[in-house]
Amino acid sequence: MAAKRGRKRTAAPRPRPVGDGRVGIYPGTFDPVTYGHLDIVRRATRLVDKLVIAVAVSDGKSPFFDVDERVAMIEDELAWGAYSNGKVVEVRPFDTLLISFAKTVGATVVFRGLRAVSDFEFEFQMAGMNARMSPDIETVFLMASDKHQFISARLVKEIARLGGDITQFVSLRVATRVRKRLKEE
């Protein structure tokens, strides 16, 4: 019987980590949550086993929605859309240093979305500071897809204040919340 040639031995698959596996964190104010944010969520969940969407309290930014409203808004969007890729996605508020919060949730990667070159300088500086404070947590930049590249929550709110239609940038559910809040102002 002739020996089989050219056949390579393959190593046994590596065991998966116990617990949550690879945990990532996607921080932001999400004021309000846009299709651009949700696109980053969808893409980040392809890279980790669990994603924590970290909603910054950001009182200094005078948010349009309070943190509990923003958490609820994101949870509603996740319930309606196919953004999780079958992975665990949690939404949690935080008011500490991002790196401290990342350690609390067991994250080893921080996801940041970049829309344009102008975002890069600030994000690069922040990633460097975070790496200094915690070298075991990596920052991964995800470029906004071309469809969502110019969406910003700030511009969405401005368009809504001026009476424009924002449903191409946010879901109808979010647009309804924004219009309701504007009536309350």
N, CA, C and O of each residue as an XYZ file, in Angstrom:
740
protein
N       0.842     -1.171      0.000
C       0.000      0.000      0.000
C       0.891      1.240      0.000
O       1.813      1.350      0.809
N       0.627      2.118     -0.860
C       1.459      3.316     -0.996
C       1.094      4.316      0.086
O      -0.069      4.457      0.465
N       2.115      5.004      0.573
C       1.897      6.045      1.589
C       1.254      7.263      0.934
O       1.558      7.591     -0.213
N       0.371      7.927      1.661
C      -0.270      9.135      1.150
C       0.709     10.282      1.290
O       1.253     10.535      2.365
N       0.918     10.960      0.193
C       1.849     12.088      0.201
C       1.087     13.406      0.087
O      -0.040     13.474     -0.404
N       1.760     14.438      0.562
C       1.189     15.768      0.425
C       0.112     16.084      1.450
O      -0.409     17.200      1.448
N      -0.233     15.181      2.299
C      -1.265     15.426      3.299
C      -0.615     16.036      4.537
O       0.320     15.466      5.098
N      -1.107     17.183      4.955
C      -0.552     17.859      6.123
C      -1.390     17.532      7.343
O      -2.612     17.398      7.276
N      -0.696     17.410      8.450
C      -1.400     17.205      9.715
C      -1.886     18.557     10.218
O      -1.176     19.559     10.127
N      -3.054     18.572     10.727
C      -3.568     19.821     11.291
C      -3.660     19.673     12.795
O      -3.960     18.598     13.316
N      -3.401     20.757     13.474
C      -3.461     20.748     14.935
C      -4.917     20.687     15.372
O      -5.821     21.132     14.666
N      -5.111     20.131     16.542
C      -6.454     20.099     17.113
C      -6.901     21.531     17.370
O      -6.073     22.389     17.675
N      -8.194     21.799     17.251
C      -8.653     23.164     17.500
C      -8.338     23.588     18.929
O      -8.382     22.780     19.857
N      -8.022     24.863     19.087
C      -7.736     25.390     20.427
C      -9.024     25.474     21.225
O     -10.081     25.800     20.685
N      -8.931     25.181     22.508
C     -10.141     25.301     23.323
C     -10.566     26.756     23.451
O      -9.726     27.655     23.500
N     -11.855     26.979     23.503
C     -12.380     28.340     23.672
C     -12.200     28.761     25.111
O     -12.217     27.920     26.009
N     -12.026     30.054     25.348
C     -11.865     30.513     26.724
C     -13.106     30.228     27.555
O     -14.224     30.219     27.042
N     -12.897     29.997     28.828
C     -14.002     29.768     29.749
C     -14.613     31.122     30.092
O     -13.898     32.124     30.125
N     -15.895     31.173     30.343
C     -16.550     32.424     30.707
C     -17.082     33.140     29.483
O     -17.638     32.520     28.576
N     -16.907     34.450     29.466
C     -17.459     35.267     28.394
C     -16.628     35.241     27.117
O     -17.067     35.767     26.095
N     -15.447     34.648     27.150
C     -14.592     34.684     25.972
C     -14.019     36.071     25.800
O     -13.752     36.759     26.784
N     -13.828     36.489     24.569
C     -13.250     37.811     24.290
C     -14.338     38.861     24.457
O     -15.372     38.816     23.791
N     -14.090     39.801     25.353
C     -15.058     40.859     25.643
C     -14.540     42.175     25.081
O     -13.391     42.554     25.306
N     -15.404     42.860     24.349
C     -15.082     44.175     23.824
C     -16.019     45.208     24.410
O     -17.096     44.887     24.913
N     -15.589     46.451     24.336
C     -16.405     47.548     24.843
C     -16.476     48.625     23.761
O     -15.469     48.942     23.128
N     -17.648     49.175     23.557
C     -17.844     50.248     22.584
C     -18.424     51.442     23.343
O     -19.624     51.486     23.614
N     -17.565     52.412     23.687
C     -18.022     53.550     24.483
C     -18.499     54.719     23.624
O     -18.090     54.877     22.474
N     -19.361     55.520     24.204
C     -19.815     56.738     23.539
C     -20.934     57.376     24.323
O     -21.381     56.841     25.337
N     -21.387     58.524     23.850
C     -22.531     59.163     24.502
C     -23.840     58.706     23.859
O     -24.863     58.627     24.538
N     -23.821     58.404     22.561
C     -24.994     57.879     21.859
C     -26.210     58.781     22.092
O     -27.263     58.320     22.533
N     -26.049     60.058     21.791
C     -27.053     61.066     22.136
C     -27.562     61.788     20.908
O     -27.169     62.934     20.687
N     -28.424     61.176     20.087
C     -29.039     59.858     20.203
C     -28.234     58.804     19.436
O     -27.273     59.123     18.737
N     -28.649     57.545     19.582
C     -28.025     56.456     18.844
C     -28.408     56.578     17.369
O     -29.576     56.772     17.032
N     -27.409     56.461     16.502
C     -27.627     56.614     15.055
C     -27.379     55.291     14.337
O     -26.898     54.326     14.930
N     -27.715     55.266     13.054
C     -27.394     54.094     12.244
C     -25.888     53.865     12.179
O     -25.441     52.723     12.072
N     -25.112     54.925     12.241
C     -23.657     54.778     12.257
C     -23.182     54.032     13.489
O     -22.322     53.156     13.392
N     -23.735     54.373     14.650
C     -23.397     53.654     15.882
C     -23.761     52.177     15.763
O     -22.975     51.299     16.119
N     -24.955     51.922     15.260
C     -25.427     50.538     15.174
C     -24.614     49.719     14.173
O     -24.451     48.510     14.336
N     -24.111     50.380     13.146
C     -23.229     49.705     12.193
C     -21.934     49.269     12.876
O     -21.441     48.168     12.631
N     -21.390     50.122     13.725
C     -20.173     49.757     14.471
C     -20.484     48.597     15.418
O     -19.669     47.684     15.553
N     -21.631     48.615     16.068
C     -22.034     47.504     16.945
C     -22.063     46.199     16.154
O     -21.495     45.194     16.582
N     -22.721     46.221     15.009
C     -22.839     45.012     14.182
C     -21.471     44.486     13.787
O     -21.230     43.280     13.844
N     -20.588     45.362     13.395
C     -19.268     44.936     12.949
C     -18.370     44.513     14.117
O     -17.577     43.582     13.980
N     -18.488     45.183     15.249
C     -17.681     44.824     16.422
C     -18.055     43.438     16.948
O     -17.196     42.698     17.427
N     -19.339     43.093     16.855
C     -19.757     41.776     17.366
C     -19.209     40.634     16.526
O     -19.240     39.484     16.965
N     -18.718     40.915     15.356
C     -18.061     39.865     14.567
C     -16.682     39.515     15.143
O     -16.132     38.454     14.849
N     -16.136     40.410     15.960
C     -14.758     40.272     16.426
C     -14.628     39.824     17.879
O     -13.538     39.459     18.319
N     -15.727     39.850     18.625
C     -15.691     39.467     20.032
C     -16.835     38.515     20.343
O     -17.767     38.363     19.552
N     -16.754     37.880     21.497
C     -17.824     36.986     21.941
C     -18.918     37.742     22.680
O     -20.080     37.337     22.694
N     -18.515     38.853     23.294
C     -19.457     39.679     24.048
C     -19.067     41.133     23.843
O     -17.887     41.480     23.884
N     -20.064     41.981     23.621
C     -19.820     43.408     23.459
C     -20.612     44.170     24.509
O     -21.811     43.953     24.682
N     -19.929     45.058     25.203
C     -20.585     45.949     26.161
C     -20.628     47.330     25.524
O     -19.590     47.924     25.237
N     -21.823     47.828     25.309
C     -21.984     49.197     24.819
C     -22.001     50.071     26.068
O     -22.929     50.019     26.875
N     -20.950     50.873     26.202
C     -20.743     51.685     27.404
C     -21.236     53.100     27.139
O     -20.637     53.841     26.359
N     -22.322     53.465     27.787
C     -22.952     54.765     27.575
C     -22.427     55.742     28.620
O     -22.714     55.612     29.810
N     -21.656     56.719     28.160
C     -21.048     57.700     29.063
C     -22.110     58.644     29.613
O     -22.960     59.136     28.872
N     -22.055     58.889     30.908
C     -22.996     59.814     31.535
C     -22.844     61.193     30.901
O     -23.846     61.802     30.527
N     -21.643     61.691     30.773
C     -21.317     62.935     30.044
C     -22.135     64.149     30.450
O     -22.625     64.880     29.591
N     -22.287     64.371     31.742
C     -23.025     65.552     32.190
C     -22.387     66.842     31.693
O     -23.089     67.825     31.454
N     -21.075     66.853     31.535
C     -20.371     68.039     31.051
C     -20.735     68.418     29.634
O     -20.565     69.574     29.245
N     -21.231     67.476     28.853
C     -21.634     67.745     27.467
C     -23.087     68.200     27.364
O     -23.572     68.456     26.262
N     -23.785     68.305     28.486
C     -25.213     68.658     28.491
C     -25.988     67.819     27.488
O     -26.499     68.352     26.503
N     -26.084     66.507     27.721
C     -26.740     65.631     26.751
C     -28.216     65.970     26.550
O     -28.896     66.451     27.457
N     -28.679     65.708     25.354
C     -30.066     65.909     24.946
C     -30.975     64.950     25.711
O     -32.058     65.329     26.159
N     -30.514     63.686     25.857
C     -31.224     62.656     26.618
C     -30.381     62.286     27.823
O     -29.153     62.265     27.738
N     -31.033     61.991     28.955
C     -30.231     61.566     30.106
C     -29.732     60.142     29.872
O     -30.181     59.463     28.948
N     -28.815     59.700     30.704
C     -28.146     58.418     30.468
C     -29.121     57.243     30.462
O     -28.966     56.318     29.665
N     -30.125     57.270     31.342
C     -31.091     56.163     31.375
C     -31.912     56.112     30.080
O     -32.222     55.029     29.582
N     -32.261     57.278     29.539
C     -32.995     57.313     28.272
C     -32.126     56.780     27.129
O     -32.616     56.061     26.258
N     -30.836     57.135     27.134
C     -29.942     56.667     26.066
C     -29.723     55.160     26.153
O     -29.676     54.478     25.130
N     -29.588     54.638     27.376
C     -29.461     53.182     27.543
C     -30.713     52.491     27.009
O     -30.616     51.527     26.250
N     -31.885     52.980     27.404
C     -33.151     52.382     26.953
C     -33.290     52.470     25.433
O     -33.764     51.526     24.801
N     -32.883     53.594     24.843
C     -32.975     53.781     23.400
C     -32.120     52.736     22.666
O     -32.562     52.152     21.677
N     -30.914     52.510     23.150
C     -30.026     51.523     22.516
C     -30.588     50.120     22.693
O     -30.577     49.321     21.757
N     -31.077     49.819     23.888
C     -31.670     48.492     24.118
C     -32.846     48.255     23.193
O     -33.008     47.153     22.670
N     -33.678     49.279     22.981
C     -34.807     49.161     22.046
C     -34.313     48.873     20.632
O     -34.854     48.006     19.946
N     -33.290     49.599     20.201
C     -32.758     49.393     18.845
C     -32.194     47.982     18.688
O     -32.396     47.345     17.654
N     -31.493     47.498     19.699
C     -30.929     46.144     19.639
C     -32.033     45.095     19.559
O     -31.883     44.083     18.875
N     -33.142     45.336     20.260
C     -34.260     44.395     20.247
C     -34.919     44.322     18.867
O     -35.445     43.278     18.481
N     -34.889     45.431     18.129
C     -35.556     45.488     16.831
C     -34.670     45.102     15.661
O     -35.174     44.707     14.610
N     -33.366     45.208     15.823
C     -32.487     45.004     14.684
C     -31.575     43.810     14.825
O     -31.411     43.270     15.920
N     -30.984     43.398     13.728
C     -30.051     42.265     13.705
C     -28.628     42.793     13.821
O     -27.849     42.725     12.871
N     -28.301     43.317     14.993
C     -26.996     43.942     15.175
C     -26.010     43.089     15.963
O     -24.817     43.390     15.969
N     -26.475     42.032     16.629
C     -25.617     41.306     17.567
C     -24.873     40.119     16.971
O     -23.988     39.569     17.626
N     -25.201     39.710     15.753
C     -24.555     38.539     15.141
C     -24.593     37.319     16.061
O     -23.672     36.503     16.053
N     -25.646     37.199     16.843
C     -25.790     36.062     17.750
C     -24.905     36.132     18.984
O     -24.820     35.163     19.737
N     -24.253     37.252     19.199
C     -23.368     37.415     20.352
C     -24.107     38.106     21.492
O     -25.174     38.690     21.297
N     -23.530     38.030     22.668
C     -24.088     38.719     23.828
C     -23.746     40.204     23.705
O     -22.584     40.567     23.521
N     -24.765     41.056     23.807
C     -24.548     42.501     23.792
C     -25.259     43.075     25.013
O     -26.458     42.872     25.204
N     -24.501     43.792     25.831
C     -25.051     44.463     27.010
C     -24.915     45.965     26.813
O     -23.988     46.437     26.154
N     -25.846     46.703     27.389
C     -25.773     48.164     27.374
C     -25.693     48.613     28.822
O     -26.568     48.308     29.632
N     -24.611     49.353     29.139
C     -24.408     49.772     30.524
C     -23.909     51.211     30.585
O     -23.050     51.612     29.799
N     -24.456     51.991     31.528
C     -23.948     53.355     31.709
C     -22.629     53.322     32.488
O     -22.361     52.379     33.233
N     -21.809     54.363     32.305
C     -20.601     54.481     33.120
C     -20.245     55.946     33.312
O     -20.551     56.797     32.477
N     -19.588     56.217     34.440
C     -19.173     57.587     34.745
C     -17.766     57.612     35.348
O     -17.439     58.468     36.170
N     -16.954     56.661     34.922
C     -15.578     56.559     35.395
C     -14.636     56.677     34.200
O     -15.076     56.896     33.071
N     -13.344     56.529     34.458
C     -12.406     56.425     33.350
C     -12.795     55.226     32.504
O     -13.168     54.182     33.039
N     -12.714     55.364     31.205
C     -13.064     54.266     30.310
C     -12.261     53.013     30.634
O     -12.821     51.919     30.683
N     -10.972     53.155     30.852
C     -10.117     51.996     31.120
C     -10.538     51.301     32.407
O     -10.525     50.072     32.476
N     -10.909     52.063     33.420
C     -11.388     51.459     34.677
C     -12.668     50.671     34.423
O     -12.825     49.555     34.920
N     -13.584     51.254     33.647
C     -14.833     50.561     33.342
C     -14.563     49.318     32.502
O     -15.172     48.272     32.729
N     -13.652     49.423     31.532
C     -13.311     48.271     30.686
C     -12.808     47.116     31.546
O     -13.184     45.966     31.321
N     -11.965     47.412     32.523
C     -11.463     46.364     33.420
C     -12.602     45.754     34.235
O     -12.628     44.545     34.464
N     -13.538     46.590     34.669
C     -14.673     46.121     35.460
C     -15.496     45.081     34.703
O     -15.970     44.109     35.292
N     -15.664     45.287     33.392
C     -16.478     44.361     32.596
C     -15.641     43.265     31.951
O     -16.178     42.419     31.236
N     -14.332     43.267     32.196
C     -13.459     42.224     31.647
C     -13.106     42.402     30.183
O     -12.756     41.434     29.508
N     -13.196     43.636     29.682
C     -12.908     43.890     28.266
C     -11.403     43.880     28.001
O     -10.609     44.353     28.815
N     -11.034     43.335     26.857
C      -9.637     43.358     26.416
C      -9.469     44.197     25.161
O      -8.355     44.368     24.665
N     -10.576     44.720     24.648
C     -10.520     45.543     23.439
C     -11.559     46.660     23.545
O     -12.681     46.448     24.005
N     -11.158     47.851     23.108
C     -12.049     49.008     23.040
C     -12.264     49.310     21.562
O     -11.302     49.485     20.814
N     -13.512     49.370     21.145
C     -13.831     49.702     19.762
C     -14.156     51.185     19.657
O     -14.896     51.731     20.476
N     -13.595     51.824     18.643
C     -13.887     53.221     18.365
C     -14.202     53.356     16.879
O     -13.502     52.805     16.030
N     -15.250     54.087     16.585
C     -15.609     54.338     15.202
C     -14.950     55.605     14.704
O     -14.871     56.600     15.424
N     -14.479     55.567     13.478
C     -13.883     56.747     12.848
C     -14.684     57.089     11.601
O     -14.923     56.230     10.752
N     -15.099     58.353     11.493
C     -15.855     58.782     10.320
C     -14.950     59.435      9.292
O     -15.095     59.200      8.092
N     -14.033     60.240      9.750
C     -13.185     61.007      8.834
C     -11.809     61.185      9.465
O     -11.600     60.857     10.633
N     -10.891     61.700      8.689
C      -9.533     61.934      9.169
C      -9.559     62.834     10.396
O      -8.731     62.680     11.294
N     -10.494     63.766     10.445
C     -10.575     64.690     11.576
C     -10.824     63.971     12.902
O     -10.414     64.472     13.949
N     -11.482     62.817     12.885
C     -11.697     62.032     14.109
C     -10.402     61.392     14.597
O     -10.221     61.169     15.794
N      -9.507     61.100     13.665
C      -8.350     60.266     13.978
C      -7.423     60.877     15.018
O      -6.987     60.174     15.930
N      -7.108     62.167     14.909
C      -6.127     62.765     15.816
C      -6.552     62.627     17.278
O      -5.761     62.206     18.123
N      -7.801     62.982     17.570
C      -8.305     62.856     18.941
C      -8.314     61.394     19.383
O      -7.849     61.071     20.475
N      -8.841     60.517     18.539
C      -8.939     59.096     18.895
C      -7.564     58.459     19.071
O      -7.377     57.617     19.950
N      -6.605     58.855     18.244
C      -5.244     58.347     18.346
C      -4.630     58.755     19.681
O      -3.996     57.941     20.352
N      -4.818     60.007     20.061
C      -4.303     60.496     21.339
C      -4.959     59.749     22.503
O      -4.281     59.359     23.453
N      -6.262     59.554     22.427
C      -6.988     58.836     23.482
C      -6.509     57.392     23.579
O      -6.321     56.875     24.680
N      -6.310     56.737     22.435
C      -5.832     55.348     22.432
C      -4.456     55.262     23.072
O      -4.173     54.319     23.812
N      -3.601     56.236     22.795
C      -2.271     56.251     23.396
C      -2.327     56.407     24.909
O      -1.605     55.721     25.633
N      -3.166     57.288     25.381
C      -3.324     57.482     26.833
C      -3.874     56.215     27.484
O      -3.398     55.793     28.538
N      -4.875     55.613     26.852
C      -5.452     54.383     27.397
C      -4.422     53.263     27.433
O      -4.366     52.496     28.394
N      -3.605     53.167     26.383
C      -2.564     52.128     26.343
C      -1.535     52.335     27.441
O      -1.023     51.366     28.003
N      -1.229     53.583     27.749
C      -0.301     53.870     28.840
C      -0.871     53.417     30.185
O      -0.157     52.871     31.026
N      -2.176     53.655     30.370
C      -2.816     53.304     31.640
C      -3.058     51.809     31.760
O      -3.033     51.259     32.861
N      -3.292     51.149     30.628
C      -3.586     49.720     30.657
C      -3.124     49.066     29.356
O      -3.910     48.929     28.419
N      -1.847     48.658     29.294
C      -1.310     48.100     28.056
C      -1.955     46.792     27.610
O      -1.777     46.380     26.463
N      -2.698     46.136     28.491
C      -3.334     44.869     28.132
C      -4.687     45.056     27.444
O      -5.317     44.074     27.050
N      -5.138     46.295     27.297
C      -6.399     46.569     26.602
C      -6.064     47.270     25.298
O      -5.466     48.347     25.291
N      -6.461     46.639     24.185
C      -6.176     47.174     22.852
C      -7.318     48.072     22.382
O      -8.473     47.881     22.762
N      -6.976     49.051     21.552
C      -7.991     49.874     20.897
C      -8.049     49.463     19.432
O      -7.024     49.380     18.756
N      -9.258     49.210     18.954
C      -9.473     48.843     17.563
C     -10.338     49.926     16.927
O     -11.436     50.214     17.403
N      -9.838     50.519     15.855
C     -10.584     51.534     15.122
C     -11.342     50.869     13.981
O     -10.762     50.137     13.179
N     -12.635     51.130     13.919
C     -13.452     50.656     12.809
C     -13.884     51.871     11.999
O     -14.541     52.775     12.515
N     -13.513     51.878     10.745
C     -13.910     52.976      9.863
C     -15.409     52.885      9.602
O     -15.951     51.804      9.371
N     -16.048     54.012      9.644
C     -17.471     54.046      9.320
C     -17.665     53.571      7.886
O     -16.883     53.909      6.997
N     -18.699     52.796      7.676
C     -18.985     52.374      6.305
C     -19.404     53.611      5.508
O     -19.913     54.573      6.083
N     -19.199     53.594      4.214
C     -19.463     54.781      3.394
C     -20.903     55.267      3.532
O     -21.170     56.463      3.412
N     -21.804     54.367      3.777
C     -23.219     54.710      3.926
C     -23.478     55.571      5.171
O     -24.425     56.358      5.207
N     -22.627     55.410      6.184
C     -22.841     56.101      7.463
C     -21.725     57.079      7.815
O     -21.676     57.591      8.933
N     -20.841     57.334      6.878
C     -19.619     58.075      7.156
C     -19.838     59.483      7.697
O     -19.035     59.951      8.505
N     -20.871     60.156      7.289
C     -21.036     61.547      7.690
C     -22.125     61.749      8.742
O     -22.509     62.883      9.025
N     -22.615     60.672      9.312
C     -23.644     60.796     10.348
C     -22.974     61.126     11.674
O     -22.014     60.472     12.081
N     -23.488     62.138     12.331
C     -23.058     62.419     13.703
C     -24.296     62.761     14.514
O     -25.232     63.374     14.003
N     -24.298     62.367     15.769
C     -25.448     62.628     16.628
C     -25.683     64.136     16.758
O     -26.828     64.586     16.802
N     -24.609     64.904     16.820
C     -24.724     66.361     16.938
C     -25.480     66.938     15.730
O     -26.376     67.767     15.888
N     -25.106     66.491     14.529
C     -25.782     66.993     13.322
C     -27.219     66.496     13.228
O     -28.093     67.214     12.743
N     -27.467     65.279     13.687
C     -28.835     64.751     13.700
C     -29.724     65.651     14.554
O     -30.832     66.000     14.149
N     -29.236     66.024     15.737
C     -30.022     66.896     16.619
C     -30.234     68.271     15.981
O     -31.317     68.846     16.094
N     -29.215     68.796     15.318
C     -29.337     70.098     14.676
C     -30.353     70.064     13.542
O     -31.172     70.974     13.413
N     -30.305     69.026     12.725
C     -31.277     68.880     11.633
C     -32.689     68.797     12.205
O     -33.608     69.430     11.686
N     -32.864     68.014     13.277
C     -34.190     67.873     13.898
C     -34.672     69.205     14.457
O     -35.844     69.548     14.302
N     -33.784     69.968     15.111
C     -34.170     71.271     15.674
C     -34.649     72.236     14.583
O     -35.511     73.083     14.817
N     -34.070     72.085     13.392
C     -34.433     72.972     12.282
C     -35.578     72.412     11.439
O     -35.887     72.943     10.372
N     -36.211     71.326     11.927
C     -37.399     70.780     11.275
C     -37.126     69.793     10.159
O     -38.047     69.440      9.422
N     -35.890     69.334     10.008
C     -35.568     68.393      8.947
C     -35.907     66.956      9.304
O     -36.103     66.614     10.470
N     -35.969     66.135      8.288
C     -36.253     64.705      8.452
C     -34.963     63.975      8.804
O     -33.997     64.025      8.042
N     -34.937     63.305      9.937
C     -33.722     62.607     10.386
C     -33.815     61.089     10.229
O     -32.922     60.364     10.668
N     -34.891     60.605      9.606
C     -35.089     59.156      9.543
C     -34.113     58.444      8.609
O     -34.089     57.214      8.597
N     -33.324     59.149      7.844
C     -32.284     58.461      7.077
C     -31.022     58.256      7.916
O     -30.095     57.567      7.489
N     -30.987     58.859      9.117
C     -29.822     58.764      9.996
C     -30.097     57.970     11.262
O     -29.180     57.411     11.864
N     -31.365     57.920     11.665
C     -31.784     57.200     12.875
C     -33.073     56.450     12.566
O     -33.757     56.746     11.587
N     -33.396     55.480     13.408
C     -34.634     54.728     13.198
C     -35.845     55.617     13.472
O     -35.726     56.682     14.077
N     -36.983     55.172     13.029
C     -38.224     55.899     13.282
C     -38.480     56.003     14.785
O     -38.995     57.016     15.259
N     -38.120     54.954     15.538
C     -38.295     54.978     16.995
C     -37.460     56.094     17.623
O     -37.948     56.836     18.475
N     -36.206     56.207     17.199
C     -35.331     57.256     17.735
C     -35.819     58.629     17.273
O     -35.849     59.571     18.065
N     -36.197     58.750     16.015
C     -36.690     60.032     15.499
C     -37.910     60.504     16.289
O     -38.051     61.695     16.567
N     -38.788     59.570     16.650
C     -39.969     59.917     17.440
C     -39.561     60.452     18.806
O     -40.133     61.431     19.286
N     -38.579     59.818     19.432
C     -38.086     60.300     20.738
C     -37.464     61.693     20.613
O     -37.661     62.547     21.477
N     -36.720     61.909     19.541
C     -36.082     63.219     19.351
C     -37.151     64.293     19.166
O     -37.076     65.352     19.788
N     -38.152     64.028     18.312
C     -39.222     65.012     18.107
C     -39.984     65.310     19.406
O     -40.323     66.458     19.692
N     -40.243     64.258     20.177
C     -40.936     64.436     21.458
C     -40.112     65.323     22.398
O     -40.654     66.217     23.047
N     -38.809     65.073     22.465
C     -37.943     65.870     23.336
C     -37.911     67.323     22.890
O     -37.906     68.226     23.728
N     -37.889     67.564     21.574
C     -37.877     68.926     21.055
C     -39.146     69.689     21.448
O     -39.096     70.886     21.729
N     -40.272     68.989     21.464
C     -41.536     69.617     21.878
C     -41.511     70.002     23.344
O     -42.168     70.960     23.752
N     -40.739     69.244     24.153
C     -40.641     69.498     25.590
C     -39.728     70.677     25.901
O     -39.808     71.254     26.985
N     -38.850     71.042     24.945
C     -37.890     72.146     25.194
C     -38.551     73.485     25.239
O     -37.880     74.498     25.437
